[in-house]
């Protein structure tokens, strides 16, 4: 039976393919239907994984039995052993494999949900919160299972590619799927500017989030149409609907081919004003797409993605090679490396922190300053790579002058250590700051005196200005990029920087949204940084813009607080 689901489109385009379901455990796993003769082997595989985890827990116990916190740690390990031996998890998971002929990973994640539901019913709040321990135990078992693959289903001949359907995906999960050929992403949770949505956009494939019940309603191998422009998913469409969307796909592909003609065109407005269009990247291999779309620099290298999906931190050499690779490939064009913005929904696998509100907690530069040794390794790697191109250092989430002073001190310390070791680097490497906290936007003078350039991170600036968690779809309707307060802050930062001659860019999501291109030009912005896939569309808008005609309407937009008038004026601006 055909039906339609509505969510939030976070990456445009149309995809047609077959559903591939991922579990909603902390570790996303695939669901395979096994041949009957493989069921016994799969149950044995799960048994072996449980035995391995018991040995791991015993080994942990033996290492801390005489330590200062032995009693507390022993209680923690005992709880994990009890969860591991709970029949709801162990015995029932094996029964689930036998009954459903599924892989062990899938069975244990389904039983995890059952066990967590039991914890939810416990009245005592402390015991109820032990459900996080259930997740940790299941993660241990899954890691063992994933390290020893069992039945691998034969590849299926399909008319289209696979559409990944998940309850939720972290940025690290999405990054892992860069290695796979999914044609679209669908999730129950998420928001328009969540980090997961941002990474999905970087893959340049249609993606829809905040679908709420997609993971429950869609079945494995269902045929899906994903319309990332409208935020619509059609499940099991009939032939007429399929034909219509295939036609739309062809039209969009034709439009993409036309845009490629602009690749080597200089980005300049009708009145001759030159605009720089930079690209945002997550990993060194993304540079190929940057060059393919004609970007004139990398305005944001999200270095934290080098730290995700791994058990150990990248050392100085690994980071150096990553930064040097990008610098060399960009052949002298600017490469802006943002120091790691870890925390919130981008955590290190080995150092997950629990915080009541992680978006406001120990993240970004706060975490870097709290972990100076880790920060020093990154700074040395960036500085060493600076001799191979025009590398700049960008510091995220600055809120006060003390953070700037400490950061500059640590950069100088890293420079001095390299001088002592006679390792060459660019002595004049520029240091900039991200303006993504209202406090920073409202105290620009001191920032501009101490930094070489500014970059406005509108995603977090909107989140913090409006007190909206951008990853929470339950308040997604309140996330408003056109809120008068947001527009005035952005315009204030751009105009203040222009007034004193400090370079300023916007690297948030609105930089790649053509709805905002003329508005930002009217504010005085001359450097945009966005996902490579958005660059040619924005360039086309720049080429059509006439600055003298934009400025009067832009001024009116800044003076009004009425949302309806703002939208009407914006429509006129873009008309």
Rosetta blueprint (number, residue, H / E / L):
1 X L
2 X L
3 X E
4 X E
5 X E
6 X E
7 X L
8 X E
9 X E
10 X E
11 X E
12 X L
13 X L
14 X E
15 X E
16 X E
17 X E
18 X E
19 X E
20 X E
21 X E
22 X E
23 X L
24 X L
25 X L
26 X L
27 X L
28 X L
29 X L
30 X E
31 X L
32 X L
33 X E
34 X L
35 X L
36 X H
37 X H
38 X H
39 X H
40 X H
41 X H
42 X H
43 X H
44 X H
45 X H
46 X H
47 X H
48 X H
49 X H
50 X H
51 X H
52 X H
53 X H
54 X H
55 X H
56 X H
57 X H
58 X H
59 X H
60 X H
61 X H
62 X H
63 X H
64 X H
65 X L
66 X L
67 X L
68 X L
69 X L
70 X H
71 X H
72 X H
73 X H
74 X H
75 X H
76 X H
77 X H
78 X H
79 X H
80 X H
81 X H
82 X H
83 X H
84 X H
85 X H
86 X L
87 X L
88 X L
89 X L
90 X H
91 X H
92 X H
93 X H
94 X H
95 X H
96 X H
97 X H
98 X H
99 X H
100 X H
101 X L
102 X E
103 X L
104 X H
105 X H
106 X H
107 X H
108 X H
109 X H
110 X H
111 X H
112 X H
113 X H
114 X H
115 X H
116 X H
117 X H
118 X H
119 X H
120 X H
121 X L
122 X L
123 X L
124 X L
125 X H
126 X H
127 X H
128 X H
129 X L
130 X L
131 X H
132 X H
133 X H
134 X H
135 X H
136 X H
137 X H
138 X H
139 X H
140 X H
141 X H
142 X H
143 X H
144 X H
145 X H
146 X H
147 X H
148 X L
149 X L
150 X L
151 X L
152 X L
153 X L
154 X L
155 X L
156 X L
157 X L
158 X L
159 X L
160 X L
161 X E
162 X E
163 X E
164 X E
165 X E
166 X E
167 X L
168 X L
169 X L
170 X L
171 X H
172 X H
173 X H
174 X H
175 X H
176 X H
177 X H
178 X H
179 X H
180 X L
181 X L
182 X L
183 X L
184 X E
185 X E
186 X E
187 X E
188 X L
189 X L
190 X L
191 X L
192 X L
193 X L
194 X L
195 X H
196 X H
197 X H
198 X H
199 X H
200 X H
201 X H
202 X H
203 X L
204 X L
205 X L
206 X E
207 X E
208 X E
209 X E
210 X L
211 X L
212 X L
213 X L
214 X H
215 X H
216 X H
217 X H
218 X L
219 X L
220 X L
221 X L
222 X L
223 X E
224 X E
225 X E
226 X E
227 X E
228 X L
229 X L
230 X L
231 X L
232 X E
233 X E
234 X E
235 X E
236 X L
237 X L
238 X L
239 X H
240 X H
241 X H
242 X H
243 X H
244 X H
245 X H
246 X H
247 X H
248 X H
249 X H
250 X H
251 X H
252 X H
253 X H
254 X H
255 X H
256 X H
257 X H
258 X H
259 X H
260 X H
261 X H
262 X H
263 X L
264 X L
265 X L
266 X L
267 X L
268 X E
269 X L
270 X L
271 X L
272 X L
273 X L
274 X E
275 X L
276 X E
277 X E
278 X E
279 X E
280 X E
281 X E
282 X L
283 X L
284 X H
285 X H
286 X H
287 X H
288 X H
289 X H
290 X H
291 X H
292 X H
293 X L
294 X L
295 X L
296 X L
297 X E
298 X E
299 X E
300 X E
301 X E
302 X E
303 X H
304 X H
305 X H
306 X H
307 X L
308 X L
309 X L
310 X L
311 X L
312 X L
313 X L
314 X L
315 X L
316 X H
317 X H
318 X H
319 X H
320 X H
321 X H
322 X H
323 X H
324 X H
325 X H
326 X H
327 X H
328 X H
329 X H
330 X L
331 X L
332 X L
333 X L
334 X E
335 X E
336 X E
337 X E
338 X E
339 X L
340 X L
341 X L
342 X L
343 X E
344 X L
345 X L
346 X E
347 X L
348 X L
349 X L
350 X L
351 X L
352 X L
353 X L
354 X L
355 X L
356 X L
357 X L
358 X H
359 X H
360 X H
361 X L
362 X L
363 X L
364 X H
365 X H
366 X H
367 X H
368 X H
369 X H
370 X H
371 X L
372 X H
373 X H
374 X H
375 X H
376 X H
377 X H
378 X H
379 X H
380 X H
381 X H
382 X H
383 X H
384 X H
385 X H
386 X H
387 X H
388 X H
389 X L
390 X E
391 X E
392 X E
393 X E
394 X E
395 X E
396 X L
397 X L
398 X L
399 X L
400 X L
401 X H
402 X H
403 X H
404 X H
405 X H
406 X H
407 X H
408 X H
409 X H
410 X H
411 X H
412 X H
413 X H
414 X H
415 X H
416 X H
417 X H
418 X H
419 X H
420 X H
421 X L
422 X L
423 X L
424 X L
425 X L
426 X L
427 X L
428 X L
429 X L
430 X L
431 X E
432 X E
433 X E
434 X E
435 X E
436 X L
437 X L
438 X H
439 X H
440 X H
441 X H
442 X L
443 X L
444 X H
445 X H
446 X H
447 X H
448 X H
449 X H
450 X H
451 X L
452 X L
453 X E
454 X E
455 X E
456 X E
457 X L
458 X H
459 X H
460 X H
461 X H
462 X H
463 X H
464 X H
465 X H
466 X H
467 X L
468 X L
469 X L
470 X L
471 X L
472 X L
473 X H
474 X H
475 X H
476 X H
477 X H
478 X H
479 X L
480 X L
481 X L
482 X L
483 X L
484 X H
485 X H
486 X H
487 X H
488 X H
489 X H
490 X H
491 X H
492 X H
493 X H
494 X H
495 X H
496 X H
497 X H
498 X H
499 X H
500 X H
501 X L
502 X L
503 X E
504 X E
505 X E
506 X E
507 X L
508 X L
509 X H
510 X H
511 X H
512 X H
513 X L
514 X H
515 X H
516 X H
517 X H
518 X H
519 X H
520 X H
521 X H
522 X H
523 X H
524 X L
525 X L
526 X L
527 X E
528 X E
529 X E
530 X E
531 X E
532 X H
533 X H
534 X H
535 X H
536 X H
537 X H
538 X H
539 X H
540 X H
541 X H
542 X H
543 X H
544 X H
545 X L
546 X L
547 X H
548 X H
549 X H
550 X H
551 X H
552 X H
553 X H
554 X H
555 X H
556 X H
557 X H
558 X H
559 X H
560 X L
561 X L
562 X L
563 X H
564 X H
565 X H
566 X H
567 X H
568 X H
569 X H
570 X H
571 X H
572 X H
573 X H
574 X L
575 X L
